[in-house]
Amino acid sequence: MISLAIYANPDIQRLISKTGSAKDYPGKSELIIFDTTIVNVQETGLSFVHIHKLVKMLNTKGCKNNAVIKFGYDPLSAYVEIRNVVIYRQSGEVDSLDMTTVLDYPAPARAIYWGAREKMIEVGKLEPGDAVDVVLFRKGYTYALLKDESDDERYIPPMRGHYYDIIEFWSREPVLNKVYQVQIPTDKLLQYEVYNGSLKSSVKYDASEEKNIYTLQFHPEVSHTQN
């Protein structure tokens, strides 16, 4: 089982130091060192999603693009938290952002208003060589059908007991490691299709949770895929 706990502070600092600089990725503004998503699906279809992402700045454009972190969601079908943001400076300093500064506001819209919202936190000034480490949490589902429920009931898919998602593995920026893992009860079958590329895949049984664990991961040789 892949766990977010493997990315402890010393591990992250070693990863950052080994990934090279802008000269190793000509024309690119940032490097995604890892992007890990772990989904725990309950019998009802309710899902708990943990996302852990580490991005290294290669030039000033990358610094500008990552000066603010935004995460969009639909409050009718999902609950979202930005749980932790840490800046690893090229100088060796480590800055943890104050999570009380996270903002929650209506997402910008033009013609159609669905009530979507965004969570946002300001990272501030970055320099090439700095890296931003982000941990996010989401529960719910990604395709909303309107209904009025309370507590976690509102985050259970309309087709109760089902789970579905679309995962984009492509990236315009270089990616060293991207993992999507879904943990589902053993009485459920997982169907998935990979389009326009190839991934490593595996399945394991977790006896303690009585769940099957499916893992999809980027091949290193396709980590520079572009759309």
C-alpha positions in Angstrom: 0.0 0.0 0.0 1.3 3.5 -0.8 1.0 5.8 2.1 1.4 9.6 2.3 3.5 9.0 5.4 6.5 7.8 3.3 7.1 11.4 2.3 8.6 12.6 5.5 10.5 15.9 5.6 14.0 14.4 5.1 12.7 12.3 2.2 11.3 15.3 0.4 14.5 17.4 0.8 16.5 14.5 -0.7 14.1 14.2 -3.6 14.3 17.9 -4.3 18.1 17.9 -4.3 18.3 15.0 -6.8 15.9 16.3 -9.4 18.2 18.7 -11.3 17.5 22.3 -12.4 16.2 24.3 -15.4 19.1 23.2 -17.6 17.9 19.6 -17.3 14.4 20.5 -18.5 14.9 23.1 -21.2 11.8 25.2 -21.9 9.9 24.0 -18.9 8.8 26.3 -16.0 8.2 23.7 -13.2 8.9 20.1 -12.4 6.3 17.8 -10.7 8.5 15.6 -8.5 5.5 13.5 -7.4 1.7 13.7 -7.5 0.1 11.1 -5.4 -3.7 10.5 -5.0 -5.0 7.9 -2.6 -8.8 7.1 -2.6 -10.5 5.1 0.0 -14.0 4.0 -1.2 -16.6 3.0 1.4 -19.4 0.5 0.9 -21.8 3.3 0.2 -19.6 4.8 -2.5 -18.5 7.7 -0.3 -14.8 8.3 -1.0 -12.1 9.9 1.0 -9.3 11.3 -1.2 -5.8 12.3 -0.1 -3.6 14.2 -2.5 0.0 14.9 -2.0 2.0 16.9 -4.6 5.5 18.3 -4.7 6.4 20.9 -7.4 9.9 22.4 -8.0 10.2 25.8 -9.6 12.5 25.8 -12.7 12.2 29.5 -13.7 10.4 32.7 -12.8 7.3 31.7 -14.8 7.0 28.6 -12.6 7.4 30.7 -9.5 4.6 33.0 -10.7 2.3 30.1 -11.6 2.6 28.6 -8.1 2.5 31.8 -6.0 -1.2 31.0 -5.2 -2.7 27.5 -4.7 -6.3 27.0 -5.8 -8.5 24.0 -5.6 -12.0 24.0 -7.1 -14.9 22.0 -5.9 -18.7 21.8 -5.9 -20.1 22.0 -2.3 -23.2 20.1 -3.4 -21.1 17.0 -3.9 -17.7 17.4 -2.3 -15.9 18.7 0.8 -12.4 20.0 0.4 -9.5 20.9 2.7 -6.1 22.3 2.0 -4.4 20.6 4.9 -0.8 21.5 4.6 1.5 23.6 2.5 5.3 23.7 3.0 7.9 25.7 1.0 11.3 24.1 0.7 13.7 27.0 -0.2 16.8 26.5 -2.3 18.6 28.2 0.6 17.7 25.3 2.9 15.0 27.1 4.8 11.6 25.4 5.3 8.5 27.5 5.7 5.1 26.0 6.7 2.1 28.2 5.7 -0.6 29.2 8.2 -3.7 27.1 7.3 -5.9 29.7 9.0 -5.2 31.9 6.0 -7.0 29.6 3.5 -9.8 31.4 1.8 -13.1 29.8 0.6 -15.0 31.8 -2.0 -17.4 31.4 -5.0 -15.5 30.4 -8.1 -15.4 32.9 -11.0 -18.2 32.3 -13.5 -19.5 33.9 -16.7 -22.7 32.5 -18.1 -23.6 29.4 -16.1 -23.7 29.5 -12.3 -23.6 26.1 -10.5 -22.5 27.4 -7.1 -18.9 26.1 -7.6 -16.4 27.3 -5.0 -12.6 27.5 -4.7 -10.2 27.0 -1.8 -7.1 29.3 -2.0 -4.0 30.0 -0.1 -1.2 32.5 -1.0 2.2 31.0 -1.2 4.0 34.3 -1.8 7.3 35.0 -3.5 9.2 32.0 -4.8 12.6 31.7 -6.4 13.9 29.2 -9.0 15.0 26.1 -7.1 12.3 26.4 -4.5 9.7 23.6 -4.1 6.1 23.7 -2.8 4.7 20.7 -1.0 0.9 20.5 -0.8 -1.4 18.1 1.0 -5.1 18.2 0.1 -8.2 16.2 1.3 -11.5 15.7 -0.4 -14.5 13.6 0.3 -17.4 13.2 -2.0 -17.6 12.7 -5.8 -16.7 14.7 -8.9 -19.9 14.7 -10.8 -22.7 16.6 -9.1 -26.4 15.8 -9.2 -28.4 18.2 -7.1 -29.9 16.9 -3.9 -30.4 18.1 -0.4 -28.9 15.9 2.3 -27.1 16.4 5.6 -23.8 15.2 6.9 -21.9 12.7 4.8 -25.1 11.6 3.0 -24.7 14.5 0.6 -21.3 13.2 -0.5 -22.5 9.7 -1.4 -23.0 9.3 -5.2 -26.6 9.2 -6.5 -25.9 5.7 -7.7 -25.3 4.5 -4.1 -22.3 2.1 -3.8 -20.7 3.2 -7.0 -17.5 5.2 -7.4 -16.3 6.8 -10.6 -13.5 9.3 -11.7 -11.5 10.6 -14.6 -7.8 10.9 -13.9 -5.5 13.0 -16.2 -2.0 11.6 -16.3 -0.8 13.8 -19.1 1.0 17.0 -18.3 2.6 19.9 -20.2 5.3 20.0 -17.5 7.7 17.2 -16.8 6.5 14.6 -14.2 8.8 12.3 -12.4 6.2 10.2 -10.5 2.4 10.3 -10.6 0.4 7.7 -8.7 -3.4 7.1 -8.5 -4.5 4.5 -5.9 -8.0 3.4 -5.2 -8.9 1.1 -2.3 -12.3 -0.6 -2.7 -14.3 -3.3 -0.8 -13.6 -6.8 -2.1 -17.3 -7.3 -3.2 -16.9 -4.5 -5.7 -15.4 -4.8 -9.2 -13.1 -2.0 -10.6 -13.3 -1.3 -14.3 -10.9 1.1 -15.9 -9.5 2.1 -19.3 -6.3 3.9 -20.2 -6.4 6.1 -23.2 -3.5 7.4 -25.3 -0.6 6.1 -23.2 0.6 3.4 -20.9 0.7 3.0 -17.2 2.1 0.5 -14.7 -0.7 -1.1 -12.8 -1.0 -3.5 -9.8 -3.6 -4.9 -7.4 -3.1 -6.1 -3.9 -5.4 -7.4 -1.1 -5.4 -5.7 2.3 -6.7 -8.2 4.8 -6.9 -5.7 7.7 -9.3 -3.5 5.7 -10.8 -6.2 3.6 -10.2 -4.2 0.5 -8.5 -4.6 -2.9 -5.9 -1.9 -3.6 -5.5 -0.9 -7.2 -2.5 1.3 -8.2 -1.9 3.1 -11.5 1.5 4.8 -12.0 3.4 6.7 -14.7 6.1 4.9 -16.5 9.4 6.9 -16.1 9.9 6.8 -19.8 6.6 8.6 -20.5 6.9 11.2 -17.8 7.4 14.0 -20.3 4.1 13.4 -22.1 2.3 16.4 -23.5 -1.3 16.9 -24.7 
